[in-house]
Amino acid sequence: MLFRKKIEPRCIYCQHGTVIDENTVLCLKKGVTDGGSCCRSFAYDPFLRTPPPQAAPDFSRLKDEDFTL
């Protein structure tokens, strides 16, 4: 599952905001704000949010016999 159902509201991935740089967002409702803040007009846009990277698989416990037919 890439996205959780309950998302913590942040301006960085709000529908009303435009990202200026890594920590600054230009909001249609509030003006220039911090990307970590939010307001009551928050509208989640899943295309603005990048999910955390998935954990790399651990193959160290597998043996060569596991890969033969």
Distance bins in CASP14 RR format, pairs under 12 A and 6 or more apart:
PFRMAT RR
TARGET T0000
AUTHOR 0000-0000-0000
RMODE 2
METHOD distances of the structure
MODEL  1
1 51 0 0 0 0 1 0 0 0 0 0 0
1 52 0 0 0 0 0 1 0 0 0 0 0
1 54 0 0 0 0 0 1 0 0 0 0 0
2 46 0 0 0 0 1 0 0 0 0 0 0
2 49 0 0 0 0 1 0 0 0 0 0 0
2 50 0 0 0 0 1 0 0 0 0 0 0
2 51 1 0 1 0 0 0 0 0 0 0 0
2 52 0 0 0 0 1 0 0 0 0 0 0
2 53 0 0 0 0 0 1 0 0 0 0 0
2 54 0 0 0 0 1 0 0 0 0 0 0
3 13 0 0 0 0 0 1 0 0 0 0 0
3 44 0 0 0 0 1 0 0 0 0 0 0
3 45 0 0 0 0 0 1 0 0 0 0 0
3 46 1 0 0 1 0 0 0 0 0 0 0
3 47 0 0 0 0 0 1 0 0 0 0 0
3 48 0 0 0 0 0 1 0 0 0 0 0
3 49 1 0 0 1 0 0 0 0 0 0 0
3 50 0 0 0 0 0 1 0 0 0 0 0
3 51 1 0 0 1 0 0 0 0 0 0 0
3 52 0 0 0 0 0 1 0 0 0 0 0
4 44 0 0 0 0 0 1 0 0 0 0 0
4 46 0 0 0 0 0 1 0 0 0 0 0
4 49 0 0 0 0 0 1 0 0 0 0 0
4 51 0 0 0 0 1 0 0 0 0 0 0
4 52 0 0 0 0 0 1 0 0 0 0 0
5 44 0 0 0 0 0 1 0 0 0 0 0
5 46 0 0 0 0 0 1 0 0 0 0 0
6 44 0 0 0 0 0 1 0 0 0 0 0
7 13 1 0 0 1 0 0 0 0 0 0 0
7 14 0 0 0 0 0 1 0 0 0 0 0
7 38 0 0 0 0 0 1 0 0 0 0 0
7 42 0 0 0 0 1 0 0 0 0 0 0
7 43 0 0 0 0 0 1 0 0 0 0 0
7 44 1 0 1 0 0 0 0 0 0 0 0
7 45 0 0 0 0 0 1 0 0 0 0 0
7 46 0 0 0 0 1 0 0 0 0 0 0
7 48 0 0 0 0 0 1 0 0 0 0 0
7 49 1 0 0 1 0 0 0 0 0 0 0
7 51 0 0 0 0 0 1 0 0 0 0 0
8 14 0 0 0 0 0 1 0 0 0 0 0
8 35 0 0 0 0 0 1 0 0 0 0 0
8 36 0 0 0 0 1 0 0 0 0 0 0
8 37 0 0 0 0 0 1 0 0 0 0 0
8 38 0 0 0 0 1 0 0 0 0 0 0
8 42 0 0 0 0 1 0 0 0 0 0 0
8 44 0 0 0 0 0 1 0 0 0 0 0
8 49 0 0 0 0 0 1 0 0 0 0 0
9 15 0 0 0 0 0 1 0 0 0 0 0
9 16 0 0 0 0 0 1 0 0 0 0 0
9 35 0 0 0 0 0 1 0 0 0 0 0
9 36 0 0 0 0 1 0 0 0 0 0 0
9 37 0 0 0 0 1 0 0 0 0 0 0
9 38 1 1 0 0 0 0 0 0 0 0 0
9 39 0 0 0 0 1 0 0 0 0 0 0
9 40 0 0 0 0 1 0 0 0 0 0 0
9 41 0 0 0 0 1 0 0 0 0 0 0
9 42 1 0 1 0 0 0 0 0 0 0 0
9 43 0 0 0 0 1 0 0 0 0 0 0
9 44 1 0 0 1 0 0 0 0 0 0 0
9 45 0 0 0 0 0 1 0 0 0 0 0
9 49 0 0 0 0 0 1 0 0 0 0 0
10 17 0 0 0 0 0 1 0 0 0 0 0
10 19 0 0 0 0 0 1 0 0 0 0 0
10 23 0 0 0 0 0 1 0 0 0 0 0
10 25 0 0 0 0 1 0 0 0 0 0 0
10 27 0 0 0 0 0 1 0 0 0 0 0
10 33 0 0 0 0 0 1 0 0 0 0 0
10 34 0 0 0 0 1 0 0 0 0 0 0
10 35 1 0 0 1 0 0 0 0 0 0 0
10 36 1 0 1 0 0 0 0 0 0 0 0
10 37 1 0 0 1 0 0 0 0 0 0 0
10 38 1 0 1 0 0 0 0 0 0 0 0
10 39 0 0 0 0 0 1 0 0 0 0 0
10 42 0 0 0 0 1 0 0 0 0 0 0
10 43 0 0 0 0 0 1 0 0 0 0 0
10 44 0 0 0 0 1 0 0 0 0 0 0
10 45 0 0 0 0 0 1 0 0 0 0 0
10 48 0 0 0 0 1 0 0 0 0 0 0
10 49 0 0 0 0 1 0 0 0 0 0 0
11 17 1 0 0 1 0 0 0 0 0 0 0
11 18 0 0 0 0 1 0 0 0 0 0 0
11 19 0 0 0 0 1 0 0 0 0 0 0
11 20 0 0 0 0 0 1 0 0 0 0 0
11 23 0 0 0 0 0 1 0 0 0 0 0
11 24 0 0 0 0 1 0 0 0 0 0 0
11 25 1 0 1 0 0 0 0 0 0 0 0
11 26 0 0 0 0 1 0 0 0 0 0 0
11 27 1 0 1 0 0 0 0 0 0 0 0
11 28 0 0 0 0 0 1 0 0 0 0 0
11 29 0 0 0 0 1 0 0 0 0 0 0
11 30 1 0 0 1 0 0 0 0 0 0 0
11 31 0 0 0 0 1 0 0 0 0 0 0
11 32 0 0 0 0 0 1 0 0 0 0 0
11 33 1 0 1 0 0 0 0 0 0 0 0
11 34 1 0 0 1 0 0 0 0 0 0 0
11 35 1 0 1 0 0 0 0 0 0 0 0
11 36 1 0 1 0 0 0 0 0 0 0 0
11 37 1 0 1 0 0 0 0 0 0 0 0
11 38 1 0 1 0 0 0 0 0 0 0 0
11 39 1 0 0 1 0 0 0 0 0 0 0
11 41 0 0 0 0 1 0 0 0 0 0 0
11 42 1 0 0 1 0 0 0 0 0 0 0
11 43 0 0 0 0 0 1 0 0 0 0 0
11 44 0 0 0 0 0 1 0 0 0 0 0
11 45 0 0 0 0 0 1 0 0 0 0 0
11 48 0 0 0 0 1 0 0 0 0 0 0
11 49 0 0 0 0 0 1 0 0 0 0 0
12 18 0 0 0 0 0 1 0 0 0 0 0
12 19 1 0 0 1 0 0 0 0 0 0 0
12 20 0 0 0 0 0 1 0 0 0 0 0
12 21 0 0 0 0 0 1 0 0 0 0 0
12 22 0 0 0 0 1 0 0 0 0 0 0
12 23 0 0 0 0 1 0 0 0 0 0 0
12 24 0 0 0 0 1 0 0 0 0 0 0
12 25 1 0 1 0 0 0 0 0 0 0 0
12 26 0 0 0 0 0 1 0 0 0 0 0
12 27 0 0 0 0 0 1 0 0 0 0 0
12 33 0 0 0 0 1 0 0 0 0 0 0
12 34 0 0 0 0 1 0 0 0 0 0 0
12 35 1 0 1 0 0 0 0 0 0 0 0
12 36 1 0 1 0 0 0 0 0 0 0 0
12 37 0 0 0 0 1 0 0 0 0 0 0
12 38 0 0 0 0 1 0 0 0 0 0 0
12 42 0 0 0 0 0 1 0 0 0 0 0
12 44 0 0 0 0 0 1 0 0 0 0 0
12 45 0 0 0 0 0 1 0 0 0 0 0
12 48 1 0 0 1 0 0 0 0 0 0 0
12 49 1 0 0 1 0 0 0 0 0 0 0
12 50 0 0 0 0 1 0 0 0 0 0 0
13 19 0 0 0 0 1 0 0 0 0 0 0
13 25 0 0 0 0 1 0 0 0 0 0 0
13 35 0 0 0 0 1 0 0 0 0 0 0
13 36 0 0 0 0 1 0 0 0 0 0 0
13 38 0 0 0 0 1 0 0 0 0 0 0
13 42 0 0 0 0 1 0 0 0 0 0 0
13 43 0 0 0 0 1 0 0 0 0 0 0
13 44 1 0 0 1 0 0 0 0 0 0 0
13 45 1 0 1 0 0 0 0 0 0 0 0
13 46 1 0 0 1 0 0 0 0 0 0 0
13 47 0 0 0 0 1 0 0 0 0 0 0
13 48 1 1 0 0 0 0 0 0 0 0 0
13 49 1 1 0 0 0 0 0 0 0 0 0
13 50 0 0 0 0 1 0 0 0 0 0 0
13 51 0 0 0 0 0 1 0 0 0 0 0
14 25 1 0 0 1 0 0 0 0 0 0 0
14 26 0 0 0 0 0 1 0 0 0 0 0
14 27 1 0 0 1 0 0 0 0 0 0 0
14 28 0 0 0 0 1 0 0 0 0 0 0
14 29 0 0 0 0 1 0 0 0 0 0 0
14 30 0 0 0 0 1 0 0 0 0 0 0
14 31 0 0 0 0 0 1 0 0 0 0 0
14 33 0 0 0 0 1 0 0 0 0 0 0
14 35 0 0 0 0 1 0 0 0 0 0 0
14 36 0 0 0 0 1 0 0 0 0 0 0
14 37 0 0 0 0 1 0 0 0 0 0 0
14 38 1 0 0 1 0 0 0 0 0 0 0
14 39 0 0 0 0 1 0 0 0 0 0 0
14 40 0 0 0 0 0 1 0 0 0 0 0
14 41 1 0 0 1 0 0 0 0 0 0 0
14 42 1 0 1 0 0 0 0 0 0 0 0
14 43 1 0 0 1 0 0 0 0 0 0 0
14 44 1 0 0 1 0 0 0 0 0 0 0
14 45 1 0 0 1 0 0 0 0 0 0 0
14 46 0 0 0 0 0 1 0 0 0 0 0
14 47 0 0 0 0 0 1 0 0 0 0 0
14 48 1 0 0 1 0 0 0 0 0 0 0
14 49 0 0 0 0 1 0 0 0 0 0 0
15 25 0 0 0 0 0 1 0 0 0 0 0
15 27 0 0 0 0 0 1 0 0 0 0 0
15 28 0 0 0 0 1 0 0 0 0 0 0
15 29 0 0 0 0 0 1 0 0 0 0 0
15 38 0 0 0 0 0 1 0 0 0 0 0
15 41 0 0 0 0 1 0 0 0 0 0 0
15 42 0 0 0 0 1 0 0 0 0 0 0
15 43 1 1 0 0 0 0 0 0 0 0 0
15 44 1 0 0 1 0 0 0 0 0 0 0
15 45 1 0 1 0 0 0 0 0 0 0 0
15 46 0 0 0 0 1 0 0 0 0 0 0
15 47 0 0 0 0 1 0 0 0 0 0 0
15 48 1 0 0 1 0 0 0 0 0 0 0
15 49 0 0 0 0 0 1 0 0 0 0 0
16 25 0 0 0 0 1 0 0 0 0 0 0
16 26 0 0 0 0 1 0 0 0 0 0 0
16 27 1 0 1 0 0 0 0 0 0 0 0
16 28 1 0 1 0 0 0 0 0 0 0 0
16 29 1 0 1 0 0 0 0 0 0 0 0
16 30 0 0 0 0 1 0 0 0 0 0 0
16 31 0 0 0 0 1 0 0 0 0 0 0
16 33 0 0 0 0 0 1 0 0 0 0 0
16 38 0 0 0 0 0 1 0 0 0 0 0
16 39 0 0 0 0 1 0 0 0 0 0 0
16 40 0 0 0 0 0 1 0 0 0 0 0
16 41 1 0 0 1 0 0 0 0 0 0 0
16 42 1 0 0 1 0 0 0 0 0 0 0
16 43 1 0 0 1 0 0 0 0 0 0 0
16 44 0 0 0 0 0 1 0 0 0 0 0
16 45 0 0 0 0 1 0 0 0 0 0 0
16 48 0 0 0 0 0 1 0 0 0 0 0
17 24 0 0 0 0 0 1 0 0 0 0 0
17 25 1 0 1 0 0 0 0 0 0 0 0
17 26 1 0 0 1 0 0 0 0 0 0 0
17 27 1 0 1 0 0 0 0 0 0 0 0
17 28 1 0 0 1 0 0 0 0 0 0 0
17 29 0 0 0 0 1 0 0 0 0 0 0
17 30 0 0 0 0 1 0 0 0 0 0 0
17 31 0 0 0 0 1 0 0 0 0 0 0
17 32 0 0 0 0 0 1 0 0 0 0 0
17 33 0 0 0 0 1 0 0 0 0 0 0
17 35 0 0 0 0 1 0 0 0 0 0 0
17 36 0 0 0 0 0 1 0 0 0 0 0
17 37 0 0 0 0 0 1 0 0 0 0 0
17 38 0 0 0 0 0 1 0 0 0 0 0
17 39 0 0 0 0 0 1 0 0 0 0 0
17 41 0 0 0 0 1 0 0 0 0 0 0
17 42 0 0 0 0 1 0 0 0 0 0 0
17 43 0 0 0 0 1 0 0 0 0 0 0
17 44 0 0 0 0 0 1 0 0 0 0 0
17 45 0 0 0 0 1 0 0 0 0 0 0
17 48 0 0 0 0 1 0 0 0 0 0 0
18 24 0 0 0 0 1 0 0 0 0 0 0
18 25 1 0 0 1 0 0 0 0 0 0 0
18 26 1 0 1 0 0 0 0 0 0 0 0
18 27 1 0 0 1 0 0 0 0 0 0 0
18 28 0 0 0 0 1 0 0 0 0 0 0
18 29 0 0 0 0 0 1 0 0 0 0 0
18 31 0 0 0 0 0 1 0 0 0 0 0
18 32 0 0 0 0 0 1 0 0 0 0 0
18 33 0 0 0 0 0 1 0 0 0 0 0
18 35 0 0 0 0 0 1 0 0 0 0 0
18 45 0 0 0 0 0 1 0 0 0 0 0
18 48 0 0 0 0 1 0 0 0 0 0 0
19 25 1 0 1 0 0 0 0 0 0 0 0
19 26 1 0 0 1 0 0 0 0 0 0 0
19 27 0 0 0 0 0 1 0 0 0 0 0
19 32 0 0 0 0 0 1 0 0 0 0 0
19 33 0 0 0 0 0 1 0 0 0 0 0
19 34 0 0 0 0 0 1 0 0 0 0 0
19 35 0 0 0 0 1 0 0 0 0 0 0
19 36 0 0 0 0 0 1 0 0 0 0 0
19 45 0 0 0 0 0 1 0 0 0 0 0
19 48 1 0 0 1 0 0 0 0 0 0 0
19 49 0 0 0 0 0 1 0 0 0 0 0
19 50 0 0 0 0 0 1 0 0 0 0 0
20 26 1 0 1 0 0 0 0 0 0 0 0
20 27 0 0 0 0 0 1 0 0 0 0 0
20 31 0 0 0 0 0 1 0 0 0 0 0
20 32 1 0 0 1 0 0 0 0 0 0 0
20 33 0 0 0 0 1 0 0 0 0 0 0
20 34 0 0 0 0 0 1 0 0 0 0 0
20 35 0 0 0 0 1 0 0 0 0 0 0
21 32 0 0 0 0 0 1 0 0 0 0 0
21 34 0 0 0 0 0 1 0 0 0 0 0
21 35 0 0 0 0 1 0 0 0 0 0 0
22 34 0 0 0 0 0 1 0 0 0 0 0
22 35 0 0 0 0 1 0 0 0 0 0 0
22 36 0 0 0 0 0 1 0 0 0 0 0
23 32 0 0 0 0 0 1 0 0 0 0 0
23 33 0 0 0 0 1 0 0 0 0 0 0
23 34 1 0 0 1 0 0 0 0 0 0 0
23 35 1 0 1 0 0 0 0 0 0 0 0
23 36 1 0 0 1 0 0 0 0 0 0 0
23 37 0 0 0 0 0 1 0 0 0 0 0
24 30 0 0 0 0 0 1 0 0 0 0 0
24 31 0 0 0 0 0 1 0 0 0 0 0
24 32 1 0 0 1 0 0 0 0 0 0 0
24 33 1 0 0 1 0 0 0 0 0 0 0
24 34 1 0 0 1 0 0 0 0 0 0 0
24 35 1 0 0 1 0 0 0 0 0 0 0
24 36 0 0 0 0 1 0 0 0 0 0 0
24 37 0 0 0 0 0 1 0 0 0 0 0
25 31 0 0 0 0 1 0 0 0 0 0 0
25 32 1 0 0 1 0 0 0 0 0 0 0
25 33 1 0 1 0 0 0 0 0 0 0 0
25 34 1 0 0 1 0 0 0 0 0 0 0
25 35 1 0 1 0 0 0 0 0 0 0 0
25 36 0 0 0 0 1 0 0 0 0 0 0
25 37 0 0 0 0 1 0 0 0 0 0 0
25 38 0 0 0 0 0 1 0 0 0 0 0
25 39 0 0 0 0 0 1 0 0 0 0 0
25 42 0 0 0 0 0 1 0 0 0 0 0
25 45 0 0 0 0 0 1 0 0 0 0 0
25 48 0 0 0 0 1 0 0 0 0 0 0
26 32 1 0 1 0 0 0 0 0 0 0 0
26 33 1 0 0 1 0 0 0 0 0 0 0
26 34 0 0 0 0 0 1 0 0 0 0 0
26 35 0 0 0 0 0 1 0 0 0 0 0
27 33 1 0 1 0 0 0 0 0 0 0 0
27 34 0 0 0 0 0 1 0 0 0 0 0
27 35 0 0 0 0 1 0 0 0 0 0 0
27 36 0 0 0 0 0 1 0 0 0 0 0
27 37 0 0 0 0 1 0 0 0 0 0 0
27 38 0 0 0 0 1 0 0 0 0 0 0
27 39 1 0 0 1 0 0 0 0 0 0 0
27 41 0 0 0 0 1 0 0 0 0 0 0
27 42 0 0 0 0 1 0 0 0 0 0 0
27 43 0 0 0 0 0 1 0 0 0 0 0
28 39 0 0 0 0 0 1 0 0 0 0 0
28 41 0 0 0 0 1 0 0 0 0 0 0
28 42 0 0 0 0 0 1 0 0 0 0 0
28 43 0 0 0 0 0 1 0 0 0 0 0
29 37 0 0 0 0 0 1 0 0 0 0 0
29 38 0 0 0 0 0 1 0 0 0 0 0
29 39 1 0 0 1 0 0 0 0 0 0 0
29 40 0 0 0 0 1 0 0 0 0 0 0
29 41 1 0 1 0 0 0 0 0 0 0 0
29 42 0 0 0 0 1 0 0 0 0 0 0
29 43 0 0 0 0 1 0 0 0 0 0 0
30 37 0 0 0 0 1 0 0 0 0 0 0
30 38 0 0 0 0 1 0 0 0 0 0 0
30 39 1 0 1 0 0 0 0 0 0 0 0
30 40 0 0 0 0 0 1 0 0 0 0 0
30 41 0 0 0 0 1 0 0 0 0 0 0
30 42 0 0 0 0 0 1 0 0 0 0 0
31 37 0 0 0 0 0 1 0 0 0 0 0
31 39 0 0 0 0 0 1 0 0 0 0 0
31 41 0 0 0 0 0 1 0 0 0 0 0
33 39 1 0 0 1 0 0 0 0 0 0 0
33 41 0 0 0 0 0 1 0 0 0 0 0
33 42 0 0 0 0 0 1 0 0 0 0 0
35 42 0 0 0 0 0 1 0 0 0 0 0
35 48 0 0 0 0 0 1 0 0 0 0 0
36 42 0 0 0 0 0 1 0 0 0 0 0
38 44 0 0 0 0 0 1 0 0 0 0 0
42 48 0 0 0 0 0 1 0 0 0 0 0
59 66 0 0 0 0 1 0 0 0 0 0 0
59 67 0 0 0 0 1 0 0 0 0 0 0
62 68 0 0 0 0 0 1 0 0 0 0 0
END
